[in-house]
């Protein structure tokens, strides 16, 4: 059975099952705690219960009051929502997540606390009871930023990302979520959820998957574009082990400290490690919580950043399997992931990718996140050999092979990054990022070289709806010039962004 037919049947089954069981589910409570992120972490959320039936006036009056209360810090407090398992190791805000993140599933055992001022205004209106009873949320953000760089050529900041255009102001992301999260705190019955994410901005250049309106990038190379970056259903069985969730559709690739969506990151810019790995997958992923300590995942997709209907050679059955282990009452987590395994032959972003991530909390103020990966593709066309040019796929780099006479070669790369985080207040934290990236055959960045990158960033919240993140970044390519379109070995960038939640 072809991969597109197989995955189409899976998606069809999920949608049918969702429609059958959806109407019989009970409502879930809302709270003012942080909201689940794309990777299973958290972000700002409204105080729906306390605001409902207390804000007079029309919709825009209620929305304005929700922002005013948030910025003044006068939102009425809600009782802490119940959860199952260890306490969250961090708090959000100020951090982008409270639980150590993993993809392909909501955080099992954590409460549903997503939302924003828009939901506060809706919940306090005429149809507020329906919104609270349904569990459906609409929220999002607008994210814009600037950078001042030592590079000056078009897209010359690359391989730094996402701000690839030097010395510019840009709309990075405008995102809207429509979602319902399953209640994974309970482990006694079935529940369901879904998420549809609409996404526009410069950052679409990084989230685009072949087959999802990818002509904007692969054919037209538009600076700005639209991407339906997430579209999936969650089917949760609380009775299986300590909870099992099945996600079906297009979802964020499982591992990584960082994520595509701006609020789910410590800093404005991304590490090189994150910039050049997988972004989304379309398929099915099963996440099972075995205990407070152990979590396992297994899945089948069409590959990295490619839709099933694209077909061979780019779309092909691709397996993933991950294991997470948590100890020290949640203060330490080790997450090991085979993110994508298939034939490994050169195709559009057909990465064979293996990850290990360690999250460690030192004390109430400091924690550290360390991630490493090894990736490869085989039979990659040799850019040094003119005869290999017809073998290249649009949007997929060739390799700088050892021998000019080789037509194809094996192209591996490996990288490691560390984040050191210090919280100074409920509104402020410091990020220090250091990384090493070895593009052994130049297949990821286009340059056969080793890189190091060093960053210091600050984050400050206004209420829980506006986040400001300035940063300083220095990076160096050791073997060949890779910055400013191959003109410089080193690059210095001062940058910052603002995320405005609604």
N, C-alpha and C positions, 0 to 999 in steps of 0.2 A: 504494500500500500504506500503511495507517495506521501511524503511528509505533509504536503498541503492538505491532502484529503484526510489524513489521520488527525491533524490538529483542528481542521474544520469540524470534524465530528465531535472532538472533545469540547470545543467551544460551544457547539450546538447543544450538547448534553448539559453543559453547565447552565446555559441560559434557560433551557426548559425546566431543569430542576429548580433554578432560582425562582421562576415564575410560579411553580407549584407550591413551594414551601413559604414563599415570602409573605403571603398575606396572613399566615398564622403565627407570626413571631410577635413576641412582646416588645414593648418599648423599652429603650435603654435610657438611663439618666444622663444628664449633661453636667458638666462642672466647669470650674474656672482653671483647672490644671492645664499643662501644656498639651499640645495636639500631636498626634502621630504623624511622622514625616514619611516621605517616600521610602525611606529605608527602615521604617519601623521605629524611628526615634520620635522626638517631640518638638513642638514649637508653640507659638502663642495661641491662646484660645480665649473665648469669651466667658463671661459669667452668665450663662443663659438662665438658669433657674432663678437667680437673685434679681435679674433684670426684668424677667417676664412679669407683665401686669403692673409694672412700676413706672414705666416710661410713657408719659402722655404725649399726644400730638401725632402728626403724620409720620410716615416712614423716615423721611429725611431728618425730622426733628429727633426721632429715636436714634438714628444713626449718629447724628452729631453729639447727642448726649452720651452714647456709648464710647465715642472717642474721648470726649471731655473727661468722663469718669476714669477712663484708662490712663490718660496722660496725667491727671491729677492724683491718681492712686486712690480714688474714692470708690472703686468698685466693691460692693459688699462681698465679704469673704464667704466662700462655700465650704462645707465640710470636705475634708480630703476624700477623694473617691477611693473605693475599695479596690484592692488589687490582690493578686495571688502570687506567692513566691517571695523572693527577696525584695526589699525596698529598692527603689530606683537609686543607683549610685550617685547620680548628679541631679541638678535641677535645670529646668528650662522654662523661661529664661533664667540665667543668661545664655546657657549653652544651647546649641541647636537640637540636642536630644538629652533625655534624662536616663533612658535605658541604653546600654551599649547596642548599637544598631546592627540589624541584619536584614537582608532583602527577601523578597518573595513571599512575605507574610506580614500581617500585623504582629506586633510584639505580643506573644501569647502570655496571658495573665495580666496584661496592663489594661487600664480602663480606656474607654472611648472618650476623649476629651478634645476632639478637633473642633475648629471653628474660628470665629473672629467677630469683629463689630457688626458685620453684615448679619450674621446669625443672631446676634443679640437683638438687633433691631427687628428682625423677622419674628423672633420668638416672643417679642413684647407686643406684637401686632394682633390683628384680627384673627389670623390663622396660626397663632403661636402654639396652641395645643397640638395642632396637626404636625407642625415641624418637630416639636419635642417628642411626640409619640412615634413618628415615622423613623426617627434617627437619621434622616437625610440632612446633609449639610451642604452649603455652598459657601466657599471662601477662597481667598487667594491673595495675591500681592502684585505690586509693581516694583521692579528692581532696576535702578539705573546707576551708572558709575562713570568714573573718569580714570585716566592714567597719564602720567608724565614719564616718558621713557628715553633712555639713551639711544634707542633705535628710532628710525624715522621713515622706513620704507613701508609700502602698502602691506598690511598684515605682518609687519616685520617683528612684532613681539613674539610670534610663535618660535619655538614650541611652548612658550608661556601661554597660559589660557585661564579664563575664557577671553580676556581682553586682548585679542590678537592685533587690533589696530592701534599703533602707537599714537600717543599725544592726542587723545580724542575723548569726547563725551559720548556715551552710548546708552541706548535702552537695552539692557541685558535680557530681562525677562518680564513679561506680563502673563501671569498664570491664573487660571480659574479651576478650582476643584469642585466637582459634584461627587459626593461620596456618601456611603453608609458603611460604618465599620461593624463587623460582628462583635458580639459581646464575648470576649475570650477570658474574662475574669471567671465566669461560671464554667463548670466542667460537667454539667448534667444534661445538656440538650443541644440540639442543632441550632445554629444561627447562620446568618449570611450577610454579605456586604458587597459593595462594588465601588469602583472609582473610575471617573472619567476626567482626565486632565487636559485642558486646552492651554496651549503654550505658544507665545509669540515673542520674538526678539532676536538679537544677534546670536544668542546662545543656541538657537535651533541648529546652527552649523555643527554642533557637537552631539546633540541628541538624535539627529536624523537617522532613521533606519531605512535601508533600501526597501522600497515598495510602499512606504508611508509618505506620500507626497514628496518623495526624495528628488524629484525633478528640479525642485527649487534650488537644491544644492548641486546635485551631480550633473545636471544639464545646464542650469542657468547661473549657478554660483552667486545667487542673490545674497546681499549682505545681511538682510533681515528676512525672516521667514516664520512659518507656522508649523507646529508639530503636535499631533495628538499623542503626547509622550507616554501616557498611561491610559489603558482601557482594559479593565479586568473585573472578574467577579471573584469573591471569596466565599468558600463553602466551609463552614467550621463545625466540626463534631467535637463537642466537649467531652463526650463519653469515651473517646478513644485515647488510651494512655492518659496523659495529663492535658490533652487537647490536641487536635489535629486540624490544620487548615489546608485546604486545597485552593490554590490560586490559578485561574484560567484566563488567558488573554495576553496583552502586552504589559510587561512589568519591568521594573528596574532590575538590572543585573544584581545578583545576590550579594557578593562581598563588597568591601570598600568602606573606609572611614568617611570619605566624601560622597556626594551625591549630585545629580544633575540640577535639582531644584535649589535655588539660592538659599532659602532659610535653613536648609539641612546641612550647612557647612560652617566650620569655624571662621573661615576667612573669605574674602572676596574672590581672590584668584585660586586656582587649583594647582596642586602638585603636578609635575610632569608624569609621575606614576599614574595618577588618576586620568589625566588627559588622554593617554594613549592605550587605555584598556577598554573593555566592553562597557556599553551603556545600557541597552535594553535587550530583552529577549521576548519572543512571543511563543507561548506554549503552556505547559502545566507544571506547577511546582507544589510538592507536598511537604509541609513542615509539621513535625511532630515533637511535642514537648514530652520528654520521658520523665523528667523530674525537675526539681529546682536547679539541678546541676547540668543536665544533659538535654540537648536539642539536636535533632537530625533533620536533614532535608534531602530530597531527591526529586529530580525533574527531567522533563524532556521538552526541548524547544526546537525551533527551526535554525538555531544558530545565533550568533551575536549581531545585533543591529541589522536584521534582515527579516522581512515578512515571509510567512510560509508560502504565499502565492508567487513569490519571485521564482521559485524552482531552482533546480541544479544549474550551475555548480555552487551558487551562493547559499541557497537554503538547503539544509540537509538535517536529518535527525541528529540531535546533539544532546548528550547526557550531561547532567550536573549532579553533584552530591557534596553535601557540607555537613560538618559536625561542629557544634558549639559546646564548650564546657565552661561553667561558671563556678567560682569558688570564692572564699573569704566573704561570705554573705553578700555576694554580688559585686564586690570591689575589683575582682579580676575575672576576665573572660578571654578565652582562647577560641578563635573561630578559624577553622581550616576548611578550605573550599576547593573542590575541583569544579570550576565554574563552567567549563565547556570542553567536551571531549567528543571528537568524531574522527574522520579520516585524517584531518590535519592538512589536507592539500590546500594550496593557495586559492583563496576566493575572497569575496568581499568581507573584510574584518573577521575571517575565519580563525580566530585566535584559539589556540589550545592553552588554557590559562589555569594556573594553580596558585592559590593564595594562602597566606597565613597572617592573621591579625591578632594582636594582643592589646587588650585594654586593661589599664592598671591605675587604680586610685591610690595615691600616697596618703592623703589626709583630706581634711575638709576643704583645703584650698587648691591642692595640686592633683592633676592626673595626667596620664600619658597614653597615647595611642600609637602603636607601631604596626605598619603593614608592609608586607613584602610579597612579590609575585615573580613567577617565571612563566614566560609565554613563548610560543613558537608557531611557525607555519613551515611546511615543507614544500618543495618544488616551486619556490618563489622565483619569478623571472628576474634575470640579472640585468640591472640597468647599465652595467658596463659593456654589455654585448648588444649591439644594434639589432641582431637577429631575434632578440627576446621581446622587442617592443610590441609586436602584435599580440603577445600573450598577456600584456598588462590589462587590468580591469579598472575602469574609471572609479576613482575614489579609493583605490587600494594600491599603496606604494609597492614598487619592486624592491629588490635587495641589492646591496653593494657586495657582490660575491667576491671571494678571495681571488679567483682566477677569471681573467677577462674572457676566456674562451668558454666558460661554463654558460649553459643556457638557463639553468635553474639551480637553486641551492637551498639549503636549510637555513632558516633565518630565526634565531632566538634572540631574546632580550630578557633582562631582569632588572628589578628595581626595589628600593626600600625607602620608606619615608617614616619620619617620627614627628608627631605633634606633642608638644609640651604645653599644658594649659594651666593657667593660674587665675582663679576667680578672686576678684577684689571686692565685689559687692553683688547684690542680686541683679544689678544692671550692667556690670562691667567685668570683662575678662581679657587676659593677655594670651596671645598665641605665638609660639615659636615653632617654626617648621624647618626641618632639615631633611634633605633627601639626596640619594644617589641613583642615577639611572644609566644603564649601559645598553645602548642600542647597538648591539654587537654587529649586525649587518645593515643597519640604517633603515630597516623595513618599517619602523613605526614613525619616526620623526622625519625621515628622508635624508638624514645625515648619519654616517657611520662614526659615532663618537660616544664618549662617556660624558655625563653631565653631573653637576652638583647644583643644588638650589637651596637658598637660605632666606627665610622670611621672618619678619616680626610684625605682628598685627594686633590691633586693639578693636574691641567691640563694645559699643555702648547702646543701651536700650532707652527709648523714651516710652514709658509705659510698657506694654507688651505688644505694641503694634508698629513701632518704628525702630529699625536697627541701623546704626551707622558703623562702618567698618573701614577705617584707614589702615594702610599697610606699607611697608618697605620691603623690597625683594631684590636680591642679587643672585645671578646665576652665571654659570660658566660651562662652556663646551671645551673639552680638553684636547681632542684630536684634530678637529677641523672647525672652521667657522660655521656656526649653525644659526646664529641670531641675525636679525636685519636681512633676511633672505640670503643667508650664507656669507654675509660680509663681516660679521663680528663674532668673536669667541665669547665675549662677556656682555652682560646686559644688566642695567640697573633700572628699576621701575618704582615710582611712588604712585600709589593708586588708592582709591576708596570708592565705596558704594553706599547706597541707602536702600533699604527694603521697607516698603510701606504696605502693611497688611490691611486687608479688608474682610 
